[in-house]
C-alpha cells in the first residue's frame, strides 16, 4: 500500500475532520512495506507514479496514521480520505456506507424526510463518508399518467396515489471524484442490492420500493478538475419520456431528471421554501400581496408563496425559458395559474429596471426571494461574487414595502455565513433601511454538515423584515 506523508503541521485540519489533502501539503510519497531490521525499506515515488482512483494511506510527518484515501495525481486535491481505518473498498463497503447514510436520514427527528413520499438526498459525498458521490432519490409518478387519470386541481398526493397506486422512485447520481467514477459499477451494484425487490427497510418496517431507473448527472465542473469528462443520461432502468411529478411539502412539482439542472430539483431548499411561505402577508393590511421570486428556476419558492395565501400575486423571474415553462406547469398543477406570472430576463437587469420603474408605493413588494446560483465557486472569485450579491440585495431592499420581508440565499460554499451576513448589513446601510432578522437557515437535514468540513455547510438563507 502506498503512503502519503504530510509536511509538518499539515495534519491539524485533517484531525479536525476535513477529508481533503492538497498537493502542496505532501512531503513525500512512499511505496512498499515499512522497513524492517535487515530488510529493504519503502521506496520514494513521484506524484505521477500514483494511479488515479487507487487507495492509499495518509500519515502525518511523525508517521501517525490519519486515514485511507482515494488519490488523483492530476487534481489539486490529491487525496480524499474515506475512512479513518485501513478499510478495503468493494461492493460490500458501498452497501454498508449507503445503508448507513439512509438510516441517518431517518434519525433527523421532526426534520427527517418521509422517505415513502418525500424526495430526498440519500448520499451527500464527503458528509456521508463517500467523497465525490451524490445520490438523490425522487418519489412520484410520470406526468402523463397523472394527466390521464387525475383531473383534480390542486393536485394532491392522496388523489394521485388513489388513482395510480404507490409512487415510483428514480435516482439521480453524480460521480464527482476519480475514486468514485472508477468504481461506478460497484456502486451501482451496491445501490441495486440495497434497494432491490422489496426495497430497503427503514425502521418502521415499511419498504421503500424498488428504484425504476437511475440517471447520471455528472456534469459539475469539478469533474473537469479531476480530469474526467462530463457525463449525463440514463444508466439503469427507465425514465419516462415526459417529466415526472414529485410532492414537496404536499405541493406538486414537475421535473425532468435528464434535462434539469444539477440532479433535477434543488432538494436542499425544501424546508426553507416552507418556512419562507409563512411570511407571505401584506405589509400594510392590503388584501393584495405582491411577491417576487428572483432566480426562480422552476418556481419552488414562488409556488409555495402563492399556495400559502390566496391574496398573493407572484412574479417568477429567470433567464431560462425552459425553467419558466416548468413554472407555468407547476402553477397549473397547484391550481395557481391565475396568480403566478413569469418573466424571462437577466435578473440583474430586471432588478435595475424594476427599481427605476417603481413610482407608486403600492408597487413595492411584500416579499422578495433571492435564490441565485453560486456566484463564488472558488475563493478566488469571492470578491467579485460579493459585489453581485450586494447589488441584488440592495435593489431588493429598495423595492420592499415597510414591513416587507426579504428572503435571501447563497449556495456558494466559499462565502461563509459571517461575510454573507455582513454583505446584507452593508446592502441595508447603503439603501438607508433597517432590517430585523426573523430567521437564519441552512440546507435541509438530508444534506448533512460534517463538522470540520466547512464545504458541507454551503447554503445560507436569511429572512429579514424591512422597517
Rosetta blueprint (number, residue, H / E / L):
1 X L
2 X L
3 X E
4 X E
5 X E
6 X E
7 X L
8 X L
9 X L
10 X L
11 X L
12 X H
13 X H
14 X H
15 X H
16 X L
17 X L
18 X L
19 X L
20 X E
21 X E
22 X E
23 X H
24 X H
25 X H
26 X E
27 X E
28 X E
29 X E
30 X E
31 X E
32 X L
33 X L
34 X L
35 X L
36 X L
37 X L
38 X L
39 X L
40 X L
41 X L
42 X L
43 X E
44 X E
45 X E
46 X L
47 X H
48 X H
49 X H
50 X L
51 X L
52 X L
53 X L
54 X L
55 X E
56 X E
57 X E
58 X E
59 X E
60 X L
61 X L
62 X L
63 X L
64 X L
65 X E
66 X E
67 X E
68 X E
69 X E
70 X E
71 X E
72 X L
73 X L
74 X L
75 X L
76 X L
77 X E
78 X E
79 X E
80 X E
81 X E
82 X E
83 X E
84 X L
85 X L
86 X L
87 X L
88 X L
89 X L
90 X L
91 X H
92 X H
93 X H
94 X H
95 X H
96 X H
97 X H
98 X H
99 X H
100 X H
101 X H
102 X H
103 X H
104 X H
105 X H
106 X L
107 X L
108 X L
109 X H
110 X H
111 X H
112 X L
113 X L
114 X L
115 X L
116 X L
117 X L
118 X L
119 X L
120 X E
121 X E
122 X E
123 X E
124 X E
125 X H
126 X H
127 X H
128 X H
129 X L
130 X L
131 X L
132 X L
133 X E
134 X E
135 X E
136 X E
137 X E
138 X E
139 X E
140 X E
141 X E
142 X E
143 X H
144 X H
145 X H
146 X H
147 X H
148 X H
149 X H
150 X L
151 X L
152 X L
153 X L
154 X L
155 X L
156 X L
157 X H
158 X H
159 X H
160 X H
161 X H
162 X H
163 X H
164 X H
165 X L
166 X L
167 X L
168 X E
169 X E
170 X E
171 X E
172 X E
173 X E
174 X E
175 X E
176 X L
177 X L
178 X H
179 X H
180 X H
181 X H
182 X L
183 X L
184 X H
185 X H
186 X H
187 X H
188 X H
189 X H
190 X H
191 X H
192 X H
193 X H
194 X H
195 X H
196 X L
197 X L
198 X L
199 X L
200 X L
201 X E
202 X L
203 X L
204 X L
205 X L
206 X L
207 X E
208 X L
209 X L
210 X L
211 X E
212 X E
213 X E
214 X E
215 X E
216 X E
217 X E
218 X E
219 X L
220 X L
221 X L
222 X H
223 X H
224 X H
225 X H
226 X L
227 X L
228 X L
229 X L
230 X L
231 X E
232 X E
233 X E
234 X E
235 X E
236 X E
237 X E
238 X L
239 X L
240 X L
241 X L
242 X L
243 X L
244 X E
245 X E
246 X E
247 X E
248 X E
249 X L
250 X L
251 X E
252 X E
253 X E
254 X E
255 X E
256 X L
257 X L
258 X L
259 X L
260 X L
261 X L
262 X L
263 X L
264 X L
265 X L
266 X L
267 X H
268 X H
269 X H
270 X H
271 X H
272 X H
273 X H
274 X H
275 X H
276 X H
277 X H
278 X L
279 X L
280 X L
281 X L
282 X L
283 X L
284 X L
285 X L
286 X L
287 X L
288 X L
289 X E
290 X E
291 X E
292 X E
293 X E
294 X E
295 X L
296 X L
297 X L
298 X L
299 X L
300 X H
301 X H
302 X H
303 X H
304 X H
305 X H
306 X H
307 X H
308 X H
309 X L
310 X L
311 X L
312 X E
313 X E
314 X E
315 X E
316 X E
317 X E
318 X E
319 X L
320 X L
321 X H
322 X H
323 X H
324 X H
325 X H
326 X H
327 X H
328 X H
329 X H
330 X H
331 X H
332 X H
333 X H
334 X L
335 X L
336 X L
337 X L
338 X L
339 X L
340 X E
341 X E
342 X E
343 X E
344 X E
345 X L
346 X L
347 X H
348 X H
349 X H
350 X H
351 X H
352 X H
353 X H
354 X H
355 X H
356 X H
357 X H
358 X L
359 X L
360 X L
361 X H
362 X H
363 X H
364 X L
365 X E
366 X E
367 X E
368 X E
369 X E
370 X E
371 X L
372 X L
373 X L
374 X L
375 X L
376 X L
377 X L
378 X L
379 X H
380 X H
381 X H
382 X H
383 X H
384 X H
385 X H
386 X H
387 X H
388 X H
389 X H
390 X H
391 X H
392 X H
393 X H
394 X H
395 X H
396 X H
397 X H
398 X H
399 X L
400 X E
401 X E
402 X E
403 X E
404 X E
405 X E
406 X E
407 X E
408 X E
409 X E
410 X E
411 X L
412 X L
413 X L
414 X L
415 X L
416 X L
417 X H
418 X H
419 X H
420 X H
421 X H
422 X H
423 X H
424 X H
425 X H
426 X H
427 X H
428 X H
429 X H
430 X H
431 X H
432 X L
433 X L
434 X L
435 X E
436 X E
437 X E
438 X E
439 X E
440 X E
441 X E
442 X L
443 X L
444 X L
445 X L
446 X L
447 X L
448 X L
449 X L
450 X L
451 X L
452 X L
453 X L
454 X H
455 X H
456 X H
457 X L
458 X L
459 X L
460 X E
461 X E
462 X E
463 X E
464 X E
465 X E
466 X E
467 X L
